[in-house]
Amino acid sequence: MFVAALVIYLAEDKSVAVAFYEYKSTGAYLLMVIWLFFMLEMLARLFPSSSESMGCQKQFGRNYIPGNEQTEPGQKQKRKYQQDVIVIIIVWVVINAGVGLLYFYGIIDEWILLLISLFYAVSDVICILFYCPFQSLIMKNRCCVTCRIYNWDFVMMFTPMIFIKSFYSISLFAISLLIFIKWEVDYVTHPERFFEETNARLSCNACSEKLCSFKKDS
């Protein structure tokens, strides 16, 4: 999708985003496909699924298996998670504030904002399979299954969309924000589901994905 959007941006008139509402160009149809694809994927994320990664499914009660030792994460570890979250939020706000300034000053347009969002989507896959700067440089978590911010992916992905005033862009960000809020509420109300010390379902022995095998430092 990222490549297709980039090709259309370079090949067609750069105002093609306007034609989205009149379905007068290839780009308009591509935008509709992108919107529908991500909307369906996000709505599915709100419910338990056996096809999704345990990294985003650990919030649901059916995926909670009490740990053998029931060792609670220490206050130091919990405090580190809180600090990591604050650092990540600051970094992400600064990056996208820069993107917003470029847009408002007319240096980039709506199509570039879309391409940035799709680039974030590609980067999310790279983070899962090969290298994640948040994991390696900030959180130091063992793998994606134990990731504190796994379900932040969509809200981070669609942050650039908040600068575009349209139903499609706002709806994408709104649903992604709903996923983020549900994740954080579940973390506060059921923290035992999010730690490998208290949830045996997050242990290496219980993992069937083995995505960490792709990473160099695994």
N, C-alpha and C positions, 0 to 999 in steps of 0.2 A: 504493500500500500504506500509506503514511504517513497519508493522508487517511482511508482505510477504517478503519485501526486507531484513529485519533482519534475518528471517528464512533461506533464500537462502544464505545470507552471512555466516551464521554459519554452514550450512549444506553442501555447495559446496566449491569448490576450491576458494580461495580468489582472484584469478586472473580471475574470471568469467567475470569481466568487459571487459577484452580483447576479450573474445569470443562474446561480443555484436556485433561486426562487422562481425562475421562469423555465427551468429545464431546457436551456437553449445551447448547452455545450456538453462535451464529454466530461469536463471537470465537474459540472453540476451533478451528473449521475454518479461520478466517483465520490463526491462528497456525501451523497445520500447513502451509498453503500458503506462508506466509512462510519457514518453516524449510526446506521442500523446495526452494523457488526459490533461496535463497542457498546451500544445500548443493550443488546441482547446478552453480551458477555458480562456486563456489569450487573444486570438484573439477576442473572444466574448466580452471581457471586454472593447474593444476599441469602441464599438458601444452601443447606447441606448438599454436597455432591461428591460422589465417589470418583468422578473424573478430574476433579481439581486437586491441586497440590495440598498436602497436609499443612504447608506453610500458611495458607489462607483459610484452611478448614479447621484449624485447632480451636477456633473460637466457639465452635458448636459443641454442645454437651455430649453428643453421641461419639465424639472423638476424644473424650476425656477418659483415660484409664489411670486410676490412682497409682502413683509410683510405688515401687516395692518398699522403699525406705521412708517415703513421705517426708523427705528432708526439705524444709521450706527454704527458699532462696534467702540469703542473708540481707540485712538492711543495706549493707555496702553495695551488694549487687543490684538491688532495687534502685538505690540512689544513682548508681552508674547508668542504669537504663533511663532514668529521668533526665540526667545530664546529657546523655547521648541524643535523646529526643529533642531537647532544646537546641543543641548544636545543629542538628539536621534541619530543624525548622528554620533557624537563622540563615543557614547556608542556602536553603531553597528559596526563601523569601528574597534574599539579596540577588540571587541569580535571576529570578523571574521579575523582580522589580526593574532590573536592567533591561530585560526583554520588553517590559511595559513601556519604559521610557523611550526605547528605540521605536516602538510602535506609535506612541503619542507624538513624537517628533517627526513622524513620517519617513523614518529611515527604512523601516520594514512595513509590509502591508499584511492584510489578513491571511493571504496564502502562506506567507512566511511563518505566521503564528501557527497555522495548521501544520506546516512542515516541521516546526519545532516540536509540536505535540507528538507527531508521528516519529520523530527522532527520539523523543523520550520513550516511546513505546518500544522501539528497537533497542534502545539502551537498557530497558527493563529486562529484555530477554538475555542480553549480554551479561547483565549483573547476575542473573540466575545461573547461567551456564558457564561463564568464563571468569569474570572479574567484577566485583562490586566494591566501589570505593567506600560506601557507607559501612559495609561489613569489615573490610580490611583496615580502613583508616580510623573509623570512629567506634563502631559497636563491638568489634572483635568477637562476634557470635560464631558459633561452630559452623552453622550452615543455614540455608534458607528456611528449613523447617522450623528452626528455633528463632527466626528473625522477628524482632519486636515490631517492625514496621512493614511487614509483608503486604498487608492490605492497604498500605498507603499508595500503592502503585498507580491506581487510576486517578486519585486526586492530584498526585504529582504530575501525572501524564497530561492532564487536562487543565493545569493551572494557566497556561497561555490563553485558553479559551475564554477566561473571564474578561478579557479585554475586547472581545467581539460581541456586539449587541445583536444577538439573534437567538431565536428559539433553540436552534440546533446546538449552538455552542454552549449556551447557558444550561440547557437540559443535560448535556454531557457532564458539565462540571457539577451540576446539582446532584445527579445520581452518584457520581464519584464521591461527593461530599457526604452523602447518606451512608455509603459503604464505610467511609472513614469514621464517621460518628458512631456507627454500630460497632465497629472494631474497638474503638476506644472505650465505649460504654461496657462492652463485654470484658475488656481488659481490667477495668476498674471493679466490676461486679464479680468476675470469675477469674482472678489472676492465676489460679492454680492450673488453668488450661493452657497457659502460655509459657510455662517453664518446664524444661525437661526434668528438673528435679522432682516435680510434683505430677507430671503427666507422662506416663510410660509410653504413650503413643508417639512421643517426640524423640524417643531414643533411637540410636543408630540401628539397633537390632530390629526395631519395628518399622524401619524405613523401607519402602519398596521402590522409591524413586531413584535414589543414588545419584542425584544431580551433582553432588559435590565431586564426583569422580571426574568431571570435566574440568574442574578448576585446578590450576597448576599447583596451588598450595594445599591441595587436599591430600 
